[in-house]
Amino acid sequence: MTVIVEIVGVLVACGDEVTDSWREVASWTARELDRAFGGAVRVQYYDLFDAECPRLPEGAVLPVVLVGGDPITVGKKISVPAIWKALAARGVAAGGDRMSR
């Protein structure tokens, strides 16, 4: 069984620049979770305006992290430990290398 971790963010305007920092953090998170859980976990990043973006909780603040369709963080940091805890609660056991700190 593969558990889907969905991360929803948006481009961030910072002065004269626009950054895609949540996508970058989501990519790093995907690598860490793949190392720890292998194929048992798949991370998908969505921009808020993507047609495929999952339904968000009412009044949600970005970023939103969903594990198995359930929101675990809304408007907070993208937290690998929080995702790990949510995966463990769903019975997903780590089997890869230990996460880097």
Gaussian input, Z-matrix of N, CA and C with variables (Angstrom, degrees):
# hf/3-21g

backbone

0 1
 N
 C     1     B1
 C     2     B2     1     A1
 N     3     B3     2     A2     1     D1
 C     4     B4     3     A3     2     D2
 C     5     B5     4     A4     3     D3
 N     6     B6     5     A5     4     D4
 C     7     B7     6     A6     5     D5
 C     8     B8     7     A7     6     D6
 N     9     B9     8     A8     7     D7
 C    10    B10     9     A9     8     D8
 C    11    B11    10    A10     9     D9
 N    12    B12    11    A11    10    D10
 C    13    B13    12    A12    11    D11
 C    14    B14    13    A13    12    D12
 N    15    B15    14    A14    13    D13
 C    16    B16    15    A15    14    D14
 C    17    B17    16    A16    15    D15
 N    18    B18    17    A17    16    D16
 C    19    B19    18    A18    17    D17
 C    20    B20    19    A19    18    D18
 N    21    B21    20    A20    19    D19
 C    22    B22    21    A21    20    D20
 C    23    B23    22    A22    21    D21
 N    24    B24    23    A23    22    D22
 C    25    B25    24    A24    23    D23
 C    26    B26    25    A25    24    D24
 N    27    B27    26    A26    25    D25
 C    28    B28    27    A27    26    D26
 C    29    B29    28    A28    27    D27
 N    30    B30    29    A29    28    D28
 C    31    B31    30    A30    29    D29
 C    32    B32    31    A31    30    D30
 N    33    B33    32    A32    31    D31
 C    34    B34    33    A33    32    D32
 C    35    B35    34    A34    33    D33
 N    36    B36    35    A35    34    D34
 C    37    B37    36    A36    35    D35
 C    38    B38    37    A37    36    D36
 N    39    B39    38    A38    37    D37
 C    40    B40    39    A39    38    D38
 C    41    B41    40    A40    39    D39
 N    42    B42    41    A41    40    D40
 C    43    B43    42    A42    41    D41
 C    44    B44    43    A43    42    D42
 N    45    B45    44    A44    43    D43
 C    46    B46    45    A45    44    D44
 C    47    B47    46    A46    45    D45
 N    48    B48    47    A47    46    D46
 C    49    B49    48    A48    47    D47
 C    50    B50    49    A49    48    D48
 N    51    B51    50    A50    49    D49
 C    52    B52    51    A51    50    D50
 C    53    B53    52    A52    51    D51
 N    54    B54    53    A53    52    D52
 C    55    B55    54    A54    53    D53
 C    56    B56    55    A55    54    D54
 N    57    B57    56    A56    55    D55
 C    58    B58    57    A57    56    D56
 C    59    B59    58    A58    57    D57
 N    60    B60    59    A59    58    D58
 C    61    B61    60    A60    59    D59
 C    62    B62    61    A61    60    D60
 N    63    B63    62    A62    61    D61
 C    64    B64    63    A63    62    D62
 C    65    B65    64    A64    63    D63
 N    66    B66    65    A65    64    D64
 C    67    B67    66    A66    65    D65
 C    68    B68    67    A67    66    D66
 N    69    B69    68    A68    67    D67
 C    70    B70    69    A69    68    D68
 C    71    B71    70    A70    69    D69
 N    72    B72    71    A71    70    D70
 C    73    B73    72    A72    71    D71
 C    74    B74    73    A73    72    D72
 N    75    B75    74    A74    73    D73
 C    76    B76    75    A75    74    D74
 C    77    B77    76    A76    75    D75
 N    78    B78    77    A77    76    D76
 C    79    B79    78    A78    77    D77
 C    80    B80    79    A79    78    D78
 N    81    B81    80    A80    79    D79
 C    82    B82    81    A81    80    D80
 C    83    B83    82    A82    81    D81
 N    84    B84    83    A83    82    D82
 C    85    B85    84    A84    83    D83
 C    86    B86    85    A85    84    D84
 N    87    B87    86    A86    85    D85
 C    88    B88    87    A87    86    D86
 C    89    B89    88    A88    87    D87
 N    90    B90    89    A89    88    D88
 C    91    B91    90    A90    89    D89
 C    92    B92    91    A91    90    D90
 N    93    B93    92    A92    91    D91
 C    94    B94    93    A93    92    D92
 C    95    B95    94    A94    93    D93
 N    96    B96    95    A95    94    D94
 C    97    B97    96    A96    95    D95
 C    98    B98    97    A97    96    D96
 N    99    B99    98    A98    97    D97
 C   100   B100    99    A99    98    D98
 C   101   B101   100   A100    99    D99
 N   102   B102   101   A101   100   D100
 C   103   B103   102   A102   101   D101
 C   104   B104   103   A103   102   D102
 N   105   B105   104   A104   103   D103
 C   106   B106   105   A105   104   D104
 C   107   B107   106   A106   105   D105
 N   108   B108   107   A107   106   D106
 C   109   B109   108   A108   107   D107
 C   110   B110   109   A109   108   D108
 N   111   B111   110   A110   109   D109
 C   112   B112   111   A111   110   D110
 C   113   B113   112   A112   111   D111
 N   114   B114   113   A113   112   D112
 C   115   B115   114   A114   113   D113
 C   116   B116   115   A115   114   D114
 N   117   B117   116   A116   115   D115
 C   118   B118   117   A117   116   D116
 C   119   B119   118   A118   117   D117
 N   120   B120   119   A119   118   D118
 C   121   B121   120   A120   119   D119
 C   122   B122   121   A121   120   D120
 N   123   B123   122   A122   121   D121
 C   124   B124   123   A123   122   D122
 C   125   B125   124   A124   123   D123
 N   126   B126   125   A125   124   D124
 C   127   B127   126   A126   125   D125
 C   128   B128   127   A127   126   D126
 N   129   B129   128   A128   127   D127
 C   130   B130   129   A129   128   D128
 C   131   B131   130   A130   129   D129
 N   132   B132   131   A131   130   D130
 C   133   B133   132   A132   131   D131
 C   134   B134   133   A133   132   D132
 N   135   B135   134   A134   133   D133
 C   136   B136   135   A135   134   D134
 C   137   B137   136   A136   135   D135
 N   138   B138   137   A137   136   D136
 C   139   B139   138   A138   137   D137
 C   140   B140   139   A139   138   D138
 N   141   B141   140   A140   139   D139
 C   142   B142   141   A141   140   D140
 C   143   B143   142   A142   141   D141
 N   144   B144   143   A143   142   D142
 C   145   B145   144   A144   143   D143
 C   146   B146   145   A145   144   D144
 N   147   B147   146   A146   145   D145
 C   148   B148   147   A147   146   D146
 C   149   B149   148   A148   147   D147
 N   150   B150   149   A149   148   D148
 C   151   B151   150   A150   149   D149
 C   152   B152   151   A151   150   D150
 N   153   B153   152   A152   151   D151
 C   154   B154   153   A153   152   D152
 C   155   B155   154   A154   153   D153
 N   156   B156   155   A155   154   D154
 C   157   B157   156   A156   155   D155
 C   158   B158   157   A157   156   D156
 N   159   B159   158   A158   157   D157
 C   160   B160   159   A159   158   D158
 C   161   B161   160   A160   159   D159
 N   162   B162   161   A161   160   D160
 C   163   B163   162   A162   161   D161
 C   164   B164   163   A163   162   D162
 N   165   B165   164   A164   163   D163
 C   166   B166   165   A165   164   D164
 C   167   B167   166   A166   165   D165
 N   168   B168   167   A167   166   D166
 C   169   B169   168   A168   167   D167
 C   170   B170   169   A169   168   D168
 N   171   B171   170   A170   169   D169
 C   172   B172   171   A171   170   D170
 C   173   B173   172   A172   171   D171
 N   174   B174   173   A173   172   D172
 C   175   B175   174   A174   173   D173
 C   176   B176   175   A175   174   D174
 N   177   B177   176   A176   175   D175
 C   178   B178   177   A177   176   D176
 C   179   B179   178   A178   177   D177
 N   180   B180   179   A179   178   D178
 C   181   B181   180   A180   179   D179
 C   182   B182   181   A181   180   D180
 N   183   B183   182   A182   181   D181
 C   184   B184   183   A183   182   D182
 C   185   B185   184   A184   183   D183
 N   186   B186   185   A185   184   D184
 C   187   B187   186   A186   185   D185
 C   188   B188   187   A187   186   D186
 N   189   B189   188   A188   187   D187
 C   190   B190   189   A189   188   D188
 C   191   B191   190   A190   189   D189
 N   192   B192   191   A191   190   D190
 C   193   B193   192   A192   191   D191
 C   194   B194   193   A193   192   D192
 N   195   B195   194   A194   193   D193
 C   196   B196   195   A195   194   D194
 C   197   B197   196   A196   195   D195
 N   198   B198   197   A197   196   D196
 C   199   B199   198   A198   197   D197
 C   200   B200   199   A199   198   D198
 N   201   B201   200   A200   199   D199
 C   202   B202   201   A201   200   D200
 C   203   B203   202   A202   201   D201
 N   204   B204   203   A203   202   D202
 C   205   B205   204   A204   203   D203
 C   206   B206   205   A205   204   D204
 N   207   B207   206   A206   205   D205
 C   208   B208   207   A207   206   D206
 C   209   B209   208   A208   207   D207
 N   210   B210   209   A209   208   D208
 C   211   B211   210   A210   209   D209
 C   212   B212   211   A211   210   D210
 N   213   B213   212   A212   211   D211
 C   214   B214   213   A213   212   D212
 C   215   B215   214   A214   213   D213
 N   216   B216   215   A215   214   D214
 C   217   B217   216   A216   215   D215
 C   218   B218   217   A217   216   D216
 N   219   B219   218   A218   217   D217
 C   220   B220   219   A219   218   D218
 C   221   B221   220   A220   219   D219
 N   222   B222   221   A221   220   D220
 C   223   B223   222   A222   221   D221
 C   224   B224   223   A223   222   D222
 N   225   B225   224   A224   223   D223
 C   226   B226   225   A225   224   D224
 C   227   B227   226   A226   225   D225
 N   228   B228   227   A227   226   D226
 C   229   B229   228   A228   227   D227
 C   230   B230   229   A229   228   D228
 N   231   B231   230   A230   229   D229
 C   232   B232   231   A231   230   D230
 C   233   B233   232   A232   231   D231
 N   234   B234   233   A233   232   D232
 C   235   B235   234   A234   233   D233
 C   236   B236   235   A235   234   D234
 N   237   B237   236   A236   235   D235
 C   238   B238   237   A237   236   D236
 C   239   B239   238   A238   237   D237
 N   240   B240   239   A239   238   D238
 C   241   B241   240   A240   239   D239
 C   242   B242   241   A241   240   D240
 N   243   B243   242   A242   241   D241
 C   244   B244   243   A243   242   D242
 C   245   B245   244   A244   243   D243
 N   246   B246   245   A245   244   D244
 C   247   B247   246   A246   245   D245
 C   248   B248   247   A247   246   D246
 N   249   B249   248   A248   247   D247
 C   250   B250   249   A249   248   D248
 C   251   B251   250   A250   249   D249
 N   252   B252   251   A251   250   D250
 C   253   B253   252   A252   251   D251
 C   254   B254   253   A253   252   D252
 N   255   B255   254   A254   253   D253
 C   256   B256   255   A255   254   D254
 C   257   B257   256   A256   255   D255
 N   258   B258   257   A257   256   D256
 C   259   B259   258   A258   257   D257
 C   260   B260   259   A259   258   D258
 N   261   B261   260   A260   259   D259
 C   262   B262   261   A261   260   D260
 C   263   B263   262   A262   261   D261
 N   264   B264   263   A263   262   D262
 C   265   B265   264   A264   263   D263
 C   266   B266   265   A265   264   D264
 N   267   B267   266   A266   265   D265
 C   268   B268   267   A267   266   D266
 C   269   B269   268   A268   267   D267
 N   270   B270   269   A269   268   D268
 C   271   B271   270   A270   269   D269
 C   272   B272   271   A271   270   D270
 N   273   B273   272   A272   271   D271
 C   274   B274   273   A273   272   D272
 C   275   B275   274   A274   273   D273
 N   276   B276   275   A275   274   D274
 C   277   B277   276   A276   275   D275
 C   278   B278   277   A277   276   D276
 N   279   B279   278   A278   277   D277
 C   280   B280   279   A279   278   D278
 C   281   B281   280   A280   279   D279
 N   282   B282   281   A281   280   D280
 C   283   B283   282   A282   281   D281
 C   284   B284   283   A283   282   D282
 N   285   B285   284   A284   283   D283
 C   286   B286   285   A285   284   D284
 C   287   B287   286   A286   285   D285
 N   288   B288   287   A287   286   D286
 C   289   B289   288   A288   287   D287
 C   290   B290   289   A289   288   D288
 N   291   B291   290   A290   289   D289
 C   292   B292   291   A291   290   D290
 C   293   B293   292   A292   291   D291
 N   294   B294   293   A293   292   D292
 C   295   B295   294   A294   293   D293
 C   296   B296   295   A295   294   D294
 N   297   B297   296   A296   295   D295
 C   298   B298   297   A297   296   D296
 C   299   B299   298   A298   297   D297
 N   300   B300   299   A299   298   D298
 C   301   B301   300   A300   299   D299
 C   302   B302   301   A301   300   D300

   B1=1.4425
   B2=1.5315
   B3=1.2979
   B4=1.4564
   B5=1.5227
   B6=1.3180
   B7=1.4585
   B8=1.5215
   B9=1.3267
   B10=1.4601
   B11=1.5244
   B12=1.3249
   B13=1.4617
   B14=1.5253
   B15=1.3198
   B16=1.4651
   B17=1.5219
   B18=1.3141
   B19=1.4596
   B20=1.5249
   B21=1.3249
   B22=1.4661
   B23=1.5204
   B24=1.3175
   B25=1.4554
   B26=1.5152
   B27=1.2993
   B28=1.4541
   B29=1.5287
   B30=1.2992
   B31=1.4608
   B32=1.5257
   B33=1.3293
   B34=1.4532
   B35=1.5205
   B36=1.3323
   B37=1.4562
   B38=1.5176
   B39=1.3358
   B40=1.4611
   B41=1.5223
   B42=1.3177
   B43=1.4631
   B44=1.5148
   B45=1.3393
   B46=1.4608
   B47=1.5188
   B48=1.3146
   B49=1.4615
   B50=1.5171
   B51=1.3220
   B52=1.4538
   B53=1.5220
   B54=1.3348
   B55=1.4562
   B56=1.5298
   B57=1.3042
   B58=1.4530
   B59=1.5256
   B60=1.3374
   B61=1.4594
   B62=1.5253
   B63=1.3166
   B64=1.4646
   B65=1.5194
   B66=1.3249
   B67=1.4752
   B68=1.5383
   B69=1.3276
   B70=1.4688
   B71=1.5214
   B72=1.3279
   B73=1.4710
   B74=1.5268
   B75=1.3258
   B76=1.4698
   B77=1.5273
   B78=1.3226
   B79=1.4684
   B80=1.5227
   B81=1.3303
   B82=1.4593
   B83=1.5306
   B84=1.3311
   B85=1.4663
   B86=1.5178
   B87=1.3290
   B88=1.4701
   B89=1.5259
   B90=1.3285
   B91=1.4699
   B92=1.5287
   B93=1.3296
   B94=1.4643
   B95=1.5292
   B96=1.3231
   B97=1.4710
   B98=1.5191
   B99=1.3375
   B100=1.4641
   B101=1.5270
   B102=1.3281
   B103=1.4689
   B104=1.5230
   B105=1.3221
   B106=1.4606
   B107=1.5240
   B108=1.3369
   B109=1.4565
   B110=1.5254
   B111=1.3206
   B112=1.4607
   B113=1.5240
   B114=1.3144
   B115=1.4634
   B116=1.5112
   B117=1.3306
   B118=1.4696
   B119=1.5257
   B120=1.3472
   B121=1.4637
   B122=1.5186
   B123=1.3203
   B124=1.4648
   B125=1.5214
   B126=1.3197
   B127=1.4613
   B128=1.5227
   B129=1.3296
   B130=1.4591
   B131=1.5213
   B132=1.3286
   B133=1.4601
   B134=1.5203
   B135=1.3174
   B136=1.4601
   B137=1.5127
   B138=1.3152
   B139=1.4485
   B140=1.5226
   B141=1.3053
   B142=1.4578
   B143=1.5256
   B144=1.3237
   B145=1.4538
   B146=1.5273
   B147=1.3428
   B148=1.4593
   B149=1.5216
   B150=1.3136
   B151=1.4685
   B152=1.5277
   B153=1.3325
   B154=1.4657
   B155=1.5264
   B156=1.3254
   B157=1.4643
   B158=1.5298
   B159=1.3416
   B160=1.4622
   B161=1.5277
   B162=1.3081
   B163=1.4652
   B164=1.5314
   B165=1.3200
   B166=1.4601
   B167=1.5225
   B168=1.3317
   B169=1.4609
   B170=1.5261
   B171=1.3084
   B172=1.4584
   B173=1.5183
   B174=1.3244
   B175=1.4582
   B176=1.5163
   B177=1.3348
   B178=1.4606
   B179=1.5255
   B180=1.3201
   B181=1.4575
   B182=1.5223
   B183=1.3207
   B184=1.4610
   B185=1.5230
   B186=1.3150
   B187=1.4611
   B188=1.5331
   B189=1.3246
   B190=1.4609
   B191=1.5225
   B192=1.3321
   B193=1.4623
   B194=1.5258
   B195=1.3345
   B196=1.4615
   B197=1.5190
   B198=1.3096
   B199=1.4634
   B200=1.5161
   B201=1.3259
   B202=1.4578
   B203=1.5160
   B204=1.3333
   B205=1.4580
   B206=1.5174
   B207=1.3393
   B208=1.4637
   B209=1.5217
   B210=1.3352
   B211=1.4677
   B212=1.5235
   B213=1.3336
   B214=1.4645
   B215=1.5246
   B216=1.3251
   B217=1.4647
   B218=1.5193
   B219=1.3162
   B220=1.4578
   B221=1.5203
   B222=1.3390
   B223=1.4522
   B224=1.5220
   B225=1.3117
   B226=1.4636
   B227=1.5221
   B228=1.3018
   B229=1.4679
   B230=1.5190
   B231=1.3222
   B232=1.4642
   B233=1.5231
   B234=1.3195
   B235=1.4644
   B236=1.5232
   B237=1.3380
   B238=1.4666
   B239=1.5294
   B240=1.3383
   B241=1.4664
   B242=1.5400
   B243=1.3359
   B244=1.4734
   B245=1.5297
   B246=1.3241
   B247=1.4684
   B248=1.5251
   B249=1.3216
   B250=1.4685
   B251=1.5295
   B252=1.3388
   B253=1.4635
   B254=1.5310
   B255=1.3265
   B256=1.4662
   B257=1.5268
   B258=1.3307
   B259=1.4707
   B260=1.5222
   B261=1.3366
   B262=1.4656
   B263=1.5275
   B264=1.3387
   B265=1.4661
   B266=1.5290
   B267=1.3312
   B268=1.4684
   B269=1.5287
   B270=1.3191
   B271=1.4582
   B272=1.5106
   B273=1.3236
   B274=1.4658
   B275=1.5227
   B276=1.3140
   B277=1.4623
   B278=1.5213
   B279=1.3174
   B280=1.4646
   B281=1.5211
   B282=1.3251
   B283=1.4551
   B284=1.5095
   B285=1.3296
   B286=1.4601
   B287=1.5129
   B288=1.3093
   B289=1.4585
   B290=1.5225
   B291=1.3136
   B292=1.4676
   B293=1.5054
   B294=1.3097
   B295=1.4662
   B296=1.5149
   B297=1.3277
   B298=1.4649
   B299=1.5128
   B300=1.2703
   B301=1.4817
   B302=1.4952
   A1=108.45
   A2=117.11
   A3=122.60
   A4=109.21
   A5=116.77
   A6=121.68
   A7=107.51
   A8=115.59
   A9=121.27
   A10=109.68
   A11=115.19
   A12=122.45
   A13=105.79
   A14=116.19
   A15=120.82
   A16=108.48
   A17=115.18
   A18=121.47
   A19=107.12
   A20=115.58
   A21=121.02
   A22=108.20
   A23=114.81
   A24=121.31
   A25=109.72
   A26=115.99
   A27=122.03
   A28=107.52
   A29=116.34
   A30=119.99
   A31=108.89
   A32=116.49
   A33=121.59
   A34=108.91
   A35=116.73
   A36=121.55
   A37=108.37
   A38=114.75
   A39=120.84
   A40=106.94
   A41=115.83
   A42=119.67
   A43=109.58
   A44=116.14
   A45=121.26
   A46=112.38
   A47=117.29
   A48=121.09
   A49=111.38
   A50=114.59
   A51=121.83
   A52=106.45
   A53=116.53
   A54=120.05
   A55=109.81
   A56=114.36
   A57=121.69
   A58=108.15
   A59=115.06
   A60=120.32
   A61=113.17
   A62=119.32
   A63=119.15
   A64=111.01
   A65=117.05
   A66=119.99
   A67=109.28
   A68=116.74
   A69=120.48
   A70=110.89
   A71=117.33
   A72=120.69
   A73=109.86
   A74=117.59
   A75=120.99
   A76=110.71
   A77=118.23
   A78=121.66
   A79=110.57
   A80=116.86
   A81=120.72
   A82=109.93
   A83=116.39
   A84=121.46
   A85=110.87
   A86=116.85
   A87=121.14
   A88=110.90
   A89=117.24
   A90=120.49
   A91=111.21
   A92=116.63
   A93=120.70
   A94=111.10
   A95=116.86
   A96=120.18
   A97=111.14
   A98=117.44
   A99=120.10
   A100=110.25
   A101=116.70
   A102=120.11
   A103=111.39
   A104=116.37
   A105=120.57
   A106=113.31
   A107=116.89
   A108=120.59
   A109=114.20
   A110=117.75
   A111=120.54
   A112=111.30
   A113=115.70
   A114=121.59
   A115=115.08
   A116=118.04
   A117=120.44
   A118=111.91
   A119=116.73
   A120=121.53
   A121=109.05
   A122=115.66
   A123=120.67
   A124=108.17
   A125=116.50
   A126=121.91
   A127=108.93
   A128=115.52
   A129=121.40
   A130=108.12
   A131=115.90
   A132=120.95
   A133=108.46
   A134=115.42
   A135=121.47
   A136=109.23
   A137=115.54
   A138=120.63
   A139=105.98
   A140=117.67
   A141=121.87
   A142=112.39
   A143=116.99
   A144=120.40
   A145=113.65
   A146=118.37
   A147=121.51
   A148=109.66
   A149=116.51
   A150=120.70
   A151=111.29
   A152=117.62
   A153=122.13
   A154=112.82
   A155=118.12
   A156=121.69
   A157=109.86
   A158=117.07
   A159=118.88
   A160=111.86
   A161=114.69
   A162=120.40
   A163=108.64
   A164=115.23
   A165=121.06
   A166=110.17
   A167=116.45
   A168=119.19
   A169=109.93
   A170=116.77
   A171=121.03
   A172=109.85
   A173=116.43
   A174=121.66
   A175=114.51
   A176=117.37
   A177=121.58
   A178=111.49
   A179=114.76
   A180=123.79
   A181=106.01
   A182=117.38
   A183=121.23
   A184=111.34
   A185=117.68
   A186=126.81
   A187=111.24
   A188=114.61
   A189=121.51
   A190=107.41
   A191=116.25
   A192=121.72
   A193=107.44
   A194=115.41
   A195=122.26
   A196=108.20
   A197=116.67
   A198=121.67
   A199=106.86
   A200=115.76
   A201=119.79
   A202=111.99
   A203=117.25
   A204=122.23
   A205=114.87
   A206=117.26
   A207=121.42
   A208=110.35
   A209=117.79
   A210=119.34
   A211=110.89
   A212=116.04
   A213=119.32
   A214=111.38
   A215=117.23
   A216=119.86
   A217=108.20
   A218=114.94
   A219=121.93
   A220=107.25
   A221=115.61
   A222=120.30
   A223=114.42
   A224=117.04
   A225=121.32
   A226=108.91
   A227=116.36
   A228=120.77
   A229=110.52
   A230=116.03
   A231=121.10
   A232=104.95
   A233=115.89
   A234=121.73
   A235=111.21
   A236=116.03
   A237=120.22
   A238=110.79
   A239=119.78
   A240=118.20
   A241=113.41
   A242=117.74
   A243=120.26
   A244=110.61
   A245=116.39
   A246=120.26
   A247=108.92
   A248=117.17
   A249=122.22
   A250=109.74
   A251=116.53
   A252=121.75
   A253=110.88
   A254=117.30
   A255=121.02
   A256=110.93
   A257=116.53
   A258=120.04
   A259=110.61
   A260=116.85
   A261=120.80
   A262=110.60
   A263=116.65
   A264=120.70
   A265=111.44
   A266=116.45
   A267=121.68
   A268=111.75
   A269=115.70
   A270=120.25
   A271=115.08
   A272=117.48
   A273=120.71
   A274=107.76
   A275=116.39
   A276=121.09
   A277=110.22
   A278=115.20
   A279=120.29
   A280=108.60
   A281=115.69
   A282=119.05
   A283=112.60
   A284=116.96
   A285=120.04
   A286=110.40
   A287=114.80
   A288=120.85
   A289=109.76
   A290=115.37
   A291=118.84
   A292=109.63
   A293=116.54
   A294=121.03
   A295=110.07
   A296=115.86
   A297=119.85
   A298=108.86
   A299=116.54
   A300=120.32
   A301=109.47
   D1=132.83
   D2=177.54
   D3=-106.17
   D4=127.62
   D5=176.58
   D6=-95.97
   D7=132.12
   D8=-179.57
   D9=-94.23
   D10=127.92
   D11=172.47
   D12=-105.77
   D13=117.56
   D14=-179.44
   D15=-108.67
   D16=131.57
   D17=178.93
   D18=-121.34
   D19=126.27
   D20=-178.81
   D21=-115.85
   D22=126.54
   D23=178.20
   D24=-140.55
   D25=-163.36
   D26=-179.69
   D27=-158.29
   D28=158.17
   D29=174.92
   D30=-60.20
   D31=144.34
   D32=-177.17
   D33=-114.80
   D34=124.83
   D35=175.77
   D36=-85.93
   D37=128.19
   D38=-179.59
   D39=-135.06
   D40=96.75
   D41=-175.47
   D42=67.94
   D43=-125.11
   D44=179.65
   D45=-90.73
   D46=0.11
   D47=-176.55
   D48=-110.62
   D49=155.46
   D50=172.93
   D51=-119.21
   D52=127.23
   D53=-179.03
   D54=-115.61
   D55=157.77
   D56=177.91
   D57=-115.59
   D58=47.56
   D59=-171.17
   D60=-65.38
   D61=-33.25
   D62=178.79
   D63=-67.37
   D64=-35.18
   D65=176.55
   D66=-65.07
   D67=-40.36
   D68=178.76
   D69=-63.49
   D70=-43.88
   D71=178.14
   D72=-65.52
   D73=-38.08
   D74=177.78
   D75=-63.34
   D76=-38.42
   D77=177.81
   D78=-64.81
   D79=-43.82
   D80=177.16
   D81=-61.93
   D82=-44.27
   D83=178.53
   D84=-59.05
   D85=-42.85
   D86=179.14
   D87=-60.41
   D88=-42.32
   D89=178.79
   D90=-63.77
   D91=-44.31
   D92=-179.91
   D93=-63.26
   D94=-44.25
   D95=-179.11
   D96=-69.55
   D97=-34.56
   D98=177.28
   D99=-65.16
   D100=-41.48
   D101=177.38
   D102=-62.07
   D103=-38.72
   D104=-176.01
   D105=-82.03
   D106=-39.33
   D107=-171.36
   D108=-116.85
   D109=-7.61
   D110=-178.84
   D111=58.93
   D112=-140.33
   D113=-176.45
   D114=-72.49
   D115=-1.17
   D116=179.73
   D117=-74.05
   D118=-15.25
   D119=-177.42
   D120=-133.73
   D121=137.43
   D122=174.79
   D123=-129.59
   D124=131.10
   D125=-179.92
   D126=-103.31
   D127=132.56
   D128=175.66
   D129=-125.27
   D130=131.59
   D131=177.16
   D132=-104.05
   D133=138.35
   D134=175.93
   D135=-128.35
   D136=137.60
   D137=166.78
   D138=-78.33
   D139=144.51
   D140=-178.45
   D141=-50.90
   D142=-31.61
   D143=-175.28
   D144=-96.57
   D145=6.11
   D146=174.87
   D147=-66.37
   D148=140.17
   D149=178.31
   D150=-61.43
   D151=-29.82
   D152=-177.53
   D153=-88.80
   D154=2.19
   D155=-176.86
   D156=-55.86
   D157=131.38
   D158=179.17
   D159=-66.46
   D160=160.03
   D161=177.44
   D162=-66.42
   D163=132.79
   D164=-177.58
   D165=-103.10
   D166=155.13
   D167=176.03
   D168=-60.18
   D169=147.96
   D170=179.58
   D171=-59.45
   D172=134.23
   D173=179.43
   D174=74.20
   D175=14.89
   D176=-176.62
   D177=-60.83
   D178=144.27
   D179=172.96
   D180=-112.35
   D181=138.64
   D182=-177.98
   D183=-81.57
   D184=154.46
   D185=-2.96
   D186=-78.81
   D187=157.25
   D188=176.29
   D189=-117.08
   D190=134.06
   D191=176.18
   D192=-118.63
   D193=123.68
   D194=177.86
   D195=-114.46
   D196=135.73
   D197=175.01
   D198=-120.27
   D199=117.46
   D200=-176.74
   D201=61.45
   D202=28.07
   D203=179.44
   D204=88.65
   D205=-8.17
   D206=-179.28
   D207=-99.32
   D208=130.72
   D209=178.57
   D210=-68.69
   D211=130.37
   D212=176.38
   D213=-112.46
   D214=-28.93
   D215=171.91
   D216=-139.48
   D217=138.40
   D218=179.47
   D219=-135.12
   D220=116.20
   D221=177.99
   D222=74.74
   D223=15.62
   D224=178.06
   D225=-118.05
   D226=-176.21
   D227=177.60
   D228=-63.50
   D229=153.77
   D230=170.83
   D231=-78.61
   D232=105.96
   D233=-170.59
   D234=-108.70
   D235=113.66
   D236=176.46
   D237=-61.39
   D238=-43.68
   D239=177.64
   D240=-59.65
   D241=-37.90
   D242=178.13
   D243=-66.93
   D244=-38.94
   D245=177.99
   D246=-66.66
   D247=-44.17
   D248=179.40
   D249=-56.56
   D250=-46.39
   D251=179.63
   D252=-60.92
   D253=-43.08
   D254=179.33
   D255=-65.47
   D256=-37.20
   D257=177.24
   D258=-66.76
   D259=-43.24
   D260=178.95
   D261=-61.04
   D262=-38.69
   D263=178.86
   D264=-64.47
   D265=-22.64
   D266=177.80
   D267=-94.25
   D268=6.20
   D269=176.50
   D270=83.68
   D271=14.68
   D272=178.45
   D273=-86.88
   D274=120.46
   D275=-177.58
   D276=-100.70
   D277=138.90
   D278=176.14
   D279=-70.37
   D280=142.54
   D281=179.63
   D282=-142.44
   D283=-1.44
   D284=-179.31
   D285=-97.74
   D286=-158.13
   D287=177.23
   D288=-64.69
   D289=159.26
   D290=174.10
   D291=-68.92
   D292=148.73
   D293=178.81
   D294=-66.16
   D295=147.73
   D296=173.42
   D297=-75.57
   D298=154.08
   D299=-179.06
   D300=-111.43

